[in-house]
């Protein structure tokens, strides 16, 4: 009787360990950096999963001073022929902006174009 109980416990532990190791996870959301001739853009997604997403943006000049103005974000997935309407980022603080509720509906490589004062960068974003 003891051996069968030990075997059951060992089997349960093996299944739990396999689930922990094999369970799909999103890539941790990290800041993505891009520079134009005059500005430095840092985009941090709140998630790297499909669905409704938000982006925090930090934009500075080459000296590190906060950049201001109207910021536009244009998500696209060129490989699949998808493009979303441009979204105007909401200012949060000097040089800091937020875009909320962007529906990135498909897993794969997205390109997030960020524009400010005629400067544009394309930031790749991989979603799972």
N, C-alpha and C positions, 0 to 999 in steps of 0.2 A: 504494500500500500504506500509506503514512504517513497519508493522509487518512482511510482507513477505520479505522485504529487510533485516530486522534484522535476520530472520530465515535463509535466504540464507547465510549471512555473518557468522552466528554461525555454520552452516553446513560446510562451507569451512574451518573455523578455526578448527573444530573438525577433519576433514579429514587430514589437515596439521599436527596437533598434533599427530594423530595416525601414520602417516608416519614417523615423527621424532622419535617416541618411538619404532616403530616396524621395521624400516629400518635396514637390516643386516649390522653389522659393524665387521671389523676384530678386533682381540685382539691386543691391542697396543704392538708394538715391544719393548720388554724389554730385558736387558742383561740376558743371561743365564750363570750361573757359574758352573764350574766343576773343581775338583782337582785330580791330580794324586799324586804319592808318592813324586814327586819333583817339579811339576809345577802347576800353577793356570791358568785356561783357562776361558776367558770371551768372549762369542759369542753374538753379537748383530745383529739380522737380520734387514734388512731395511724394511721388510714387513712380515706380518703373513698371507698373502693371497697366493693362488696358483699362479703359473706362474713363470716368471723370477724373481729370488731373488738374493740378495747380502748379504754377511756377513762381518761384521767387527770383527776382533779378537784382543784381547789384551792378551798376554801371558807373565807371570812373574814367577820367581822362588818364593819359599816360603817366601823370604825376601822382595819381591816386586821389585826386579831388572828385567829389561827387558830381556826376553829370545830370543835368535836368532837361526836361522837355517832354514831348509826347513820344511814348514808346509803343511801338506796334510789334505784335508777335503773330507770325504766320506759320502754323503747323502744316506740314505736307508729308506725304509718303509717295515720292515720285515713282518708285518701283511698281507701285500698284495703281498709280494714276489718281491718288486721293489728295485733295487739298481742302483745308478748312478756311473759312472766312477769316480775314485779319481781325485780331482782337487788340483793343487798346488796353495797355497795362495801367493799373491804378497806382498812383504814387503813394508810398507808405512813409517815406522819410527822404531826405536828400540822397539821391543816387540809388534809392531802393524802390522797387516796384513789385506788384503782384498781379498775376493773371490767374483767375479762378474759373473752375467749371469747364475746362476744355475737354471735349469728348474725343479722346484718342482711342478709337473703337477697334483697332486691330493690332495684334502683336507684330513686331518686326521693327525695322529701321525707319524712324521718323526723322525729318529735318525741321528744326525750329529756326525760322528766320526772325531775327530781332533787329529792329530799326530804330534809330534815334538820330535826329538832325542830319539826315542824309547818309549816315554811316550804317552799313548793313553787315551782319555776320550770319552764317548758317551754322547751327550747332546740332550735331547728330545726337539722337536720343534713341536707345534701343529699349523697346518694351517687350515684356514677357506676357 
